[in-house]
Amino acid sequence: MDKCGEILVKIDETIQDLIDGMGELGCLLAVAIGVVAVGVWLCGLNA
């Protein structure tokens, strides 16, 4: 697995933990992190 894939897996695990631990606030945070993750992923495609 490449570096980008590893980072996305870690982000995904972190999002799951946040949702479990924080409920509604965690959900909002997860959306924000998800948007960043998609941005990073798109940048990776263009690199």
C-alpha positions in Angstrom: 0.0 0.0 0.0 1.3 3.5 -0.9 1.7 6.3 1.6 -1.5 8.0 0.4 -3.6 4.9 1.0 -2.1 4.4 4.5 -3.0 8.0 5.4 -6.6 7.6 4.1 -7.0 4.4 6.1 -5.8 6.2 9.2 -8.1 9.1 8.6 -11.0 6.7 8.2 -10.2 4.9 11.5 -9.9 8.3 13.2 -13.3 9.3 11.8 -14.9 6.1 13.1 -13.4 6.8 16.6 -14.6 10.4 16.6 -18.2 9.4 15.6 -18.2 6.7 18.3 -16.8 9.0 21.0 -18.4 12.4 20.2 -21.8 11.8 18.6 -23.1 14.8 16.8 -20.0 16.9 17.1 -17.9 13.9 16.0 -20.1 13.7 12.9 -19.5 17.3 12.0 -15.8 16.9 12.5 -15.8 13.7 10.4 -17.4 15.6 7.6 -14.7 18.3 7.8 -12.0 15.7 7.9 -13.6 13.8 5.0 -13.6 17.0 2.9 -9.9 17.5 3.6 -9.2 13.8 2.8 -11.0 14.1 -0.6 -8.9 17.2 -1.3 -5.7 15.4 -0.5 -6.8 12.4 -2.6 -7.6 14.6 -5.6 -4.2 16.4 -5.2 -2.6 13.0 -5.1 -4.2 12.1 -8.4 -3.0 15.3 -10.0 0.6 14.9 -8.7 
